[in-house]
Amino acid sequence: MEDKKNARIQPAVTMTDAQKIVSHQTVDNLPSDWFATEQVPLLSAYCEHVARKAQIENALSTLDPVADLDVFDKLTKPAAGESAKIAMFARSMRLTQQSRFKAETASSRGAGAASAAMTGPRP
């Protein structure tokens, strides 16, 4: 049996299946002590917004933006709002790449990736 110290935060029973998937994807890919109990409401809100954004994107993917311009416009506004909320929650829970590296490390990794891209095979 896993001890309380290493127990991972579990999705709230009130979450939808889509939200539970987001919760597991988020929590299971981080160290077991990344989230504390007091962060559950923040994590739950993040999962809700990610799942809602996916629903909106799914609806958008079925539209022809030119033929259904009014519907497309009505859906892109809430999609942008959801993206902003997701970014806000991700930053506050230190889920972004930027928050996981020291500035020097991120800079050297970015430079290495750019250098590797430049020295790859040319078309």
Residue frames as qw, qx, qy, qz and C-alpha x, y, z in Angstrom:
[[0.000, 0.889, 0.459, 0.000, 0.00, 0.00, 0.00],
 [0.391, 0.526, -0.022, 0.755, 1.28, 3.46, -0.91],
 [0.351, -0.455, -0.496, 0.652, 1.99, 5.69, 2.06],
 [0.086, 0.905, 0.377, -0.177, 0.31, 9.09, 2.44],
 [0.261, -0.703, 0.265, 0.607, 3.57, 10.95, 1.79],
 [0.158, -0.220, 0.720, 0.638, 3.89, 9.49, -1.71],
 [0.355, 0.544, 0.756, -0.081, 0.16, 9.31, -2.50],
 [0.126, 0.140, 0.412, 0.892, -0.88, 11.20, -5.62],
 [0.366, 0.276, 0.270, -0.847, -3.82, 13.59, -5.67],
 [0.250, 0.305, 0.895, 0.207, -6.83, 11.81, -7.14],
 [0.131, -0.286, -0.389, -0.866, -9.46, 13.49, -9.35],
 [0.379, 0.032, 0.465, -0.799, -12.57, 14.73, -7.57],
 [0.298, 0.281, 0.912, -0.005, -15.54, 12.37, -7.86],
 [0.335, 0.741, 0.361, -0.456, -17.57, 15.28, -9.26],
 [0.012, 0.545, -0.525, -0.653, -15.29, 15.60, -12.30],
 [0.828, 0.434, -0.031, -0.353, -16.42, 14.44, -15.72],
 [0.932, 0.012, 0.249, 0.261, -14.52, 11.62, -17.42],
 [0.558, 0.692, -0.010, 0.459, -12.73, 14.13, -19.66],
 [0.196, -0.870, 0.272, -0.361, -11.67, 16.20, -16.64],
 [0.841, -0.437, 0.317, 0.007, -10.44, 13.06, -14.83],
 [0.860, 0.325, 0.119, 0.375, -8.28, 12.19, -17.84],
 [0.253, 0.818, -0.158, 0.492, -6.73, 15.67, -17.78],
 [0.552, -0.745, 0.285, -0.243, -6.17, 15.34, -14.04],
 [0.927, -0.181, 0.274, 0.179, -4.35, 12.02, -14.43],
 [0.697, 0.555, 0.036, 0.453, -2.30, 13.32, -17.36],
 [0.007, 0.861, -0.211, 0.462, -1.24, 16.28, -15.26],
 [0.630, -0.654, 0.345, -0.238, -0.67, 14.64, -11.89],
 [0.965, -0.075, 0.227, 0.108, 0.83, 11.35, -13.07],
 [0.712, 0.542, -0.034, 0.445, 3.54, 13.08, -15.12],
 [0.014, -0.793, 0.321, -0.517, 4.92, 15.03, -12.18],
 [0.256, 0.200, -0.821, 0.469, 6.67, 14.01, -8.97],
 [0.409, -0.485, -0.772, -0.042, 4.27, 12.52, -6.42],
 [0.323, -0.570, -0.442, 0.613, 4.74, 15.47, -4.05],
 [0.196, 0.240, 0.297, 0.903, 4.14, 18.19, -6.69],
 [0.376, -0.517, -0.300, -0.708, 0.56, 18.86, -5.57],
 [0.023, -0.011, -0.761, 0.648, -0.56, 19.32, -1.99],
 [0.017, 0.538, 0.837, -0.096, -4.12, 18.88, -0.79],
 [0.038, 0.701, 0.270, -0.659, -4.71, 22.62, -0.63],
 [0.048, 0.384, -0.503, -0.773, -4.04, 22.83, -4.38],
 [0.289, 0.299, 0.905, 0.096, -6.89, 20.50, -5.33],
 [0.315, 0.777, 0.416, -0.352, -9.36, 23.32, -6.12],
 [0.097, 0.746, -0.378, -0.539, -6.80, 24.98, -8.40],
 [0.162, -0.194, 0.907, 0.338, -5.99, 21.68, -10.12],
 [0.343, 0.487, 0.794, -0.122, -9.71, 20.94, -10.52],
 [0.283, 0.826, 0.124, -0.471, -10.33, 24.33, -12.13],
 [0.012, -0.564, 0.656, 0.501, -7.39, 23.77, -14.49],
 [0.246, 0.071, 0.949, 0.183, -8.81, 20.38, -15.53],
 [0.349, 0.672, 0.575, -0.310, -12.27, 21.89, -16.10],
 [0.231, 0.814, -0.151, -0.512, -10.86, 24.57, -18.40],
 [0.090, -0.386, 0.820, 0.414, -8.67, 22.13, -20.35],
 [0.301, 0.297, 0.905, 0.034, -11.64, 19.80, -20.91],
 [0.319, 0.781, 0.369, -0.389, -13.91, 22.72, -21.91],
 [0.089, 0.703, -0.443, -0.549, -11.25, 24.01, -24.34],
 [0.194, -0.115, 0.924, 0.309, -11.09, 20.55, -25.92],
 [0.348, 0.564, 0.730, -0.165, -14.88, 20.56, -26.37],
 [0.249, 0.840, 0.031, -0.481, -14.74, 23.95, -28.07],
 [0.026, -0.549, 0.687, 0.476, -11.84, 22.89, -30.30],
 [0.325, 0.162, 0.924, 0.123, -13.76, 19.74, -31.25],
 [0.356, 0.747, 0.496, -0.264, -16.74, 21.86, -32.29],
 [0.117, 0.812, -0.270, -0.505, -14.46, 24.24, -34.21],
 [0.242, -0.320, 0.827, 0.395, -12.83, 21.38, -36.08],
 [0.389, 0.411, 0.822, 0.068, -16.17, 20.41, -37.63],
 [0.252, 0.853, 0.257, -0.379, -16.80, 23.90, -39.03],
 [0.566, 0.433, 0.267, 0.648, -15.84, 25.48, -42.29],
 [0.282, -0.479, -0.245, 0.794, -14.59, 28.89, -41.05],
 [0.034, 0.047, -0.364, -0.930, -15.69, 30.61, -44.24],
 [0.344, -0.363, -0.711, -0.495, -19.12, 29.00, -44.61],
 [0.550, -0.649, -0.525, 0.031, -19.92, 29.13, -40.87],
 [0.330, 0.439, -0.249, 0.798, -18.21, 32.41, -40.05],
 [0.446, -0.609, 0.052, -0.654, -20.77, 33.50, -37.43],
 [0.922, -0.368, -0.100, -0.073, -20.58, 30.21, -35.51],
 [0.776, 0.200, -0.241, 0.548, -16.81, 30.09, -35.93],
 [0.088, 0.570, -0.209, 0.790, -16.53, 33.61, -34.50],
 [0.659, -0.567, 0.018, -0.494, -18.81, 32.75, -31.59],
 [0.961, -0.229, -0.108, 0.109, -16.64, 29.74, -30.70],
 [0.651, 0.375, -0.254, 0.609, -13.19, 31.31, -31.14],
 [0.166, -0.704, 0.209, -0.658, -13.85, 33.94, -28.48],
 [0.793, -0.523, 0.175, -0.260, -14.56, 31.46, -25.68],
 [0.939, 0.130, -0.120, 0.296, -11.70, 29.27, -26.96],
 [0.372, 0.586, -0.281, 0.662, -9.30, 32.18, -26.49],
 [0.465, -0.654, 0.220, -0.555, -10.71, 32.82, -23.03],
 [0.964, -0.261, 0.030, -0.047, -10.23, 29.20, -22.05],
 [0.776, 0.350, -0.215, 0.478, -6.65, 29.27, -23.35],
 [0.042, 0.674, -0.302, 0.673, -5.88, 32.30, -21.20],
 [0.716, -0.534, 0.197, -0.404, -7.36, 30.65, -18.12],
 [0.985, 0.003, -0.086, 0.153, -5.44, 27.44, -18.78],
 [0.553, 0.506, -0.283, 0.599, -2.19, 29.39, -19.08],
 [0.276, -0.681, 0.275, -0.620, -2.92, 31.27, -15.86],
 [0.882, -0.387, 0.147, -0.224, -3.60, 28.06, -13.90],
 [0.920, 0.214, -0.143, 0.294, -0.62, 26.28, -15.47],
 [0.312, 0.621, -0.339, 0.634, 1.73, 29.09, -14.49],
 [0.467, -0.624, 0.290, -0.556, 0.40, 29.27, -10.95],
 [0.939, -0.255, 0.201, -0.111, 0.88, 25.51, -10.49],
 [0.158, -0.686, 0.649, 0.288, 4.28, 25.60, -12.23],
 [0.815, 0.227, 0.533, -0.013, 3.22, 23.32, -15.05],
 [0.551, 0.828, -0.086, -0.067, 4.86, 25.31, -17.83],
 [0.852, 0.203, -0.113, 0.469, 8.33, 24.58, -19.18],
 [0.178, 0.727, -0.174, 0.640, 9.39, 28.10, -18.33],
 [0.547, -0.692, 0.205, -0.425, 8.64, 27.57, -14.65],
 [0.976, -0.209, 0.038, 0.051, 10.58, 24.30, -14.44],
 [0.778, 0.234, -0.059, 0.580, 13.97, 25.56, -15.54],
 [0.337, -0.676, -0.022, 0.655, 16.34, 28.17, -14.23],
 [0.394, 0.862, -0.029, -0.317, 16.78, 30.95, -16.75],
 [0.052, -0.660, 0.690, 0.291, 20.33, 29.81, -17.55],
 [0.446, -0.003, 0.892, 0.068, 19.25, 26.21, -18.15],
 [0.542, 0.659, 0.483, -0.198, 16.32, 27.18, -20.34],
 [0.244, 0.867, -0.263, -0.346, 18.55, 29.49, -22.34],
 [0.141, -0.497, 0.818, 0.254, 21.22, 26.85, -22.93],
 [0.500, 0.229, 0.835, -0.020, 18.64, 24.20, -23.84],
 [0.478, 0.786, 0.268, -0.286, 16.93, 26.57, -26.25],
 [0.138, 0.794, -0.486, -0.339, 20.24, 27.49, -27.86],
 [0.331, -0.253, 0.896, 0.154, 21.15, 23.81, -28.19],
 [0.545, 0.467, 0.687, -0.111, 17.85, 22.98, -29.84],
 [0.387, 0.867, -0.001, -0.315, 18.18, 25.90, -32.23],
 [0.053, -0.661, 0.689, 0.294, 21.73, 24.89, -33.08],
 [0.451, 0.012, 0.890, 0.072, 20.67, 21.29, -33.72],
 [0.539, 0.671, 0.464, -0.212, 17.88, 22.48, -35.99],
 [0.257, 0.872, -0.256, -0.328, 20.30, 24.63, -37.99],
 [0.076, -0.553, 0.799, 0.223, 22.85, 21.84, -38.50],
 [0.709, 0.174, 0.657, -0.186, 20.32, 19.20, -39.57],
 [0.452, 0.164, 0.695, 0.534, 20.02, 17.92, -43.11],
 [0.212, 0.428, -0.079, -0.875, 19.04, 20.53, -45.67],
 [0.713, 0.455, 0.456, -0.277, 16.25, 19.92, -48.17]]
